[in-house]
């Protein structure tokens, strides 16, 4: 007797893509508020710079400051896409004199303000709005460091942010750029910038950039 054919299997539904995990908090690496923990809100696009990358970045910056102890005494800084504020608060913890943290999201800006109050961070100013616009308002040649880590999917922000940041740098100043890919010297040259230090950690491409004029001075 012929056997009945087995019923065809129904195709299984495709698995939902896994959401990238993010830490629930990050910590300040050094300075006055060393080991202070900053909460990471569950927000789309929020991607705090990993602790290890920040530690390396601030070692680079401290070597440029030349003050010892990882300090950035008297520095003028802008954290243009602040998010958790990890970069800006780290700079203030290490002695920066003025740090502007810019954030578009109202809830994140409120969280930054709460952290500023908790730390009594007098050197820090919080501004809700566009980091690019804030950089464009800064007097040319006035900043020691600009931190740029926009959401990776906001590709349209990178060029105007780099242009505004390059204009704002004083002699010897630096731009930290965090991106989903490595930027070439040819691309950076359009903004008068050149790569100085670089590392890759997972999906993060971390660049420390300086003005091309500083390299040839």
C-alpha positions as CSV (number, residue, x, y, z in Angstrom):
1,X,0.0,0.0,0.0
2,X,1.5,3.4,-1.0
3,X,2.6,5.6,1.9
4,X,1.0,9.0,2.2
5,X,3.3,11.9,1.5
6,X,4.4,13.8,4.6
7,X,2.7,17.2,4.9
8,X,4.8,20.0,3.6
9,X,6.4,22.1,6.4
10,X,5.3,25.6,6.6
11,X,8.2,28.1,6.3
12,X,9.1,29.5,9.7
13,X,8.8,33.2,10.2
14,X,12.2,35.0,9.9
15,X,13.7,35.7,13.3
16,X,13.5,39.3,14.4
17,X,16.8,41.1,14.2
18,X,18.5,41.3,17.5
19,X,18.8,44.8,18.9
20,X,22.3,45.7,19.7
21,X,22.8,45.6,23.5
22,X,23.9,48.7,25.2
23,X,25.3,49.2,28.7
24,X,22.9,50.5,31.4
25,X,25.5,52.8,32.6
26,X,29.0,54.1,31.8
27,X,31.6,55.5,34.2
28,X,33.8,58.5,34.3
29,X,37.4,57.3,33.9
30,X,39.5,59.9,35.6
31,X,39.8,63.2,37.4
32,X,37.6,64.7,40.1
33,X,34.6,62.5,39.5
34,X,36.5,59.3,38.7
35,X,34.3,56.1,38.9
36,X,31.1,58.2,38.9
37,X,28.5,56.2,37.0
38,X,26.2,57.8,34.3
39,X,22.9,56.2,33.4
40,X,22.4,55.2,29.8
41,X,18.8,55.8,28.7
42,X,17.0,53.3,26.4
43,X,16.8,55.6,23.4
44,X,17.1,54.7,19.7
45,X,20.5,55.8,18.3
46,X,22.0,56.4,21.8
47,X,25.4,54.8,21.7
48,X,27.7,55.9,24.5
49,X,31.4,55.8,23.7
50,X,32.8,52.6,25.3
51,X,34.9,53.0,28.5
52,X,38.0,51.6,26.9
53,X,37.8,53.9,23.9
54,X,37.2,57.0,26.2
55,X,40.2,55.9,28.3
56,X,42.4,55.8,25.2
57,X,41.0,59.1,23.9
58,X,41.7,61.0,27.1
59,X,45.2,59.6,27.3
60,X,45.8,61.0,23.8
61,X,44.3,64.4,24.9
62,X,46.2,64.5,28.1
63,X,49.5,63.9,26.2
64,X,48.6,66.9,24.1
65,X,47.8,69.0,27.1
66,X,51.2,68.2,28.6
67,X,50.0,68.8,32.2
68,X,50.5,65.3,33.7
69,X,48.0,63.2,35.6
70,X,45.6,63.0,32.7
71,X,44.5,66.6,33.3
72,X,43.1,69.1,30.7
73,X,43.6,72.3,32.7
74,X,41.7,75.4,31.4
75,X,40.5,73.7,28.2
76,X,37.5,75.0,26.3
77,X,35.4,72.1,24.9
78,X,32.1,71.3,23.1
79,X,30.4,67.9,23.2
80,X,28.2,68.4,20.2
81,X,26.1,65.2,20.4
82,X,26.2,64.7,24.2
83,X,23.8,61.8,24.8
84,X,24.8,60.5,28.2
85,X,27.4,63.3,28.5
86,X,30.2,60.8,29.1
87,X,32.7,62.7,26.9
88,X,31.8,66.2,28.2
89,X,31.7,65.3,31.8
90,X,35.0,63.4,31.5
91,X,36.6,66.5,30.1
92,X,35.2,68.6,33.0
93,X,36.3,66.0,35.5
94,X,39.8,66.4,34.2
95,X,39.9,70.2,34.7
96,X,38.5,71.7,31.5
97,X,37.4,75.2,32.3
98,X,34.3,75.3,30.1
99,X,32.4,72.4,28.5
100,X,29.2,72.9,26.5
101,X,27.0,69.8,26.2
102,X,24.5,69.9,23.3
103,X,21.6,67.5,23.0
104,X,18.5,67.5,20.9
105,X,16.4,65.1,22.9
106,X,14.4,66.8,25.7
107,X,14.6,63.8,28.1
108,X,18.4,63.3,27.6
109,X,19.0,67.1,28.0
110,X,17.0,66.9,31.3
111,X,19.2,63.9,32.4
112,X,22.3,65.9,31.6
113,X,21.1,68.8,33.7
114,X,20.4,66.4,36.6
115,X,23.9,65.0,36.4
116,X,25.4,68.5,36.3
117,X,23.5,69.4,39.4
118,X,24.4,66.2,41.2
119,X,28.1,66.8,40.5
120,X,28.0,70.5,41.1
121,X,29.8,70.8,37.7
122,X,30.2,74.5,37.4
123,X,32.3,74.3,34.3
124,X,29.5,72.5,32.4
125,X,26.7,74.1,30.5
126,X,23.8,72.2,29.0
127,X,22.1,73.3,25.8
128,X,19.1,71.6,24.2
129,X,19.4,71.9,20.4
130,X,21.7,71.2,17.4
131,X,25.3,70.6,18.2
132,X,26.2,71.8,14.7
133,X,24.4,75.1,15.2
134,X,26.1,75.5,18.5
135,X,29.6,75.0,16.9
136,X,28.7,77.4,14.2
137,X,28.0,80.1,16.9
138,X,31.3,79.5,18.7
139,X,34.0,82.1,17.9
140,X,36.5,80.8,15.4
141,X,39.7,79.5,16.8
142,X,38.4,79.3,20.4
143,X,38.2,75.6,21.3
144,X,40.8,73.1,22.5
145,X,38.6,70.0,21.9
146,X,35.4,69.2,20.0
147,X,33.7,65.8,20.5
148,X,31.6,64.5,17.6
149,X,29.8,61.2,18.0
150,X,26.4,61.6,16.2
151,X,24.1,58.6,15.8
152,X,25.7,56.3,13.2
153,X,22.6,56.4,11.0
154,X,22.6,60.3,10.9
155,X,25.2,60.4,8.1
156,X,24.1,63.8,6.9
157,X,25.4,65.3,10.2
158,X,29.1,64.4,9.7
159,X,30.2,66.8,7.1
160,X,28.6,70.0,8.6
161,X,29.8,68.9,12.0
162,X,33.4,68.5,10.8
163,X,33.3,71.8,9.0
164,X,32.0,73.7,12.0
165,X,34.4,71.9,14.4
166,X,37.5,72.6,12.2
167,X,36.6,76.3,12.1
168,X,36.2,76.4,15.9
169,X,39.6,74.9,16.8
170,X,42.4,77.1,18.2
171,X,46.1,76.3,17.3
172,X,46.9,72.9,18.6
173,X,43.2,71.9,19.2
174,X,41.7,68.5,18.4
175,X,38.5,67.0,17.1
176,X,37.4,63.6,18.3
177,X,35.3,61.8,15.6
178,X,33.4,58.6,16.3
179,X,32.0,57.0,13.2
180,X,30.8,53.7,11.7
181,X,33.8,53.7,9.3
182,X,37.3,55.1,9.0
183,X,37.6,58.5,7.4
184,X,40.5,58.9,5.0
185,X,43.0,61.7,5.0
186,X,41.7,62.7,1.6
187,X,38.1,63.2,3.0
188,X,39.4,65.0,6.0
189,X,41.5,67.4,3.9
190,X,38.3,69.0,2.6
191,X,37.8,70.4,6.1
192,X,41.5,71.3,6.7
193,X,41.9,68.4,9.1
194,X,44.2,65.4,9.3
195,X,44.2,62.2,11.2
196,X,46.4,62.2,14.3
197,X,45.4,59.0,16.2
198,X,43.0,56.2,15.3
199,X,41.6,53.0,16.8
200,X,38.8,50.6,16.1
201,X,36.8,48.9,18.8
202,X,34.0,46.7,17.6
203,X,31.8,48.8,15.3
204,X,33.4,52.1,16.6
205,X,36.0,53.9,14.5
206,X,37.6,56.4,16.8
207,X,39.6,59.3,15.2
208,X,41.6,62.1,16.9
209,X,42.0,64.8,14.3
210,X,44.0,68.0,14.2
211,X,44.2,70.9,11.9
212,X,46.4,70.3,8.9
213,X,48.0,73.7,9.5
214,X,49.2,72.5,12.9
215,X,51.0,69.6,11.3
216,X,52.9,71.9,8.9
217,X,53.6,74.6,11.4
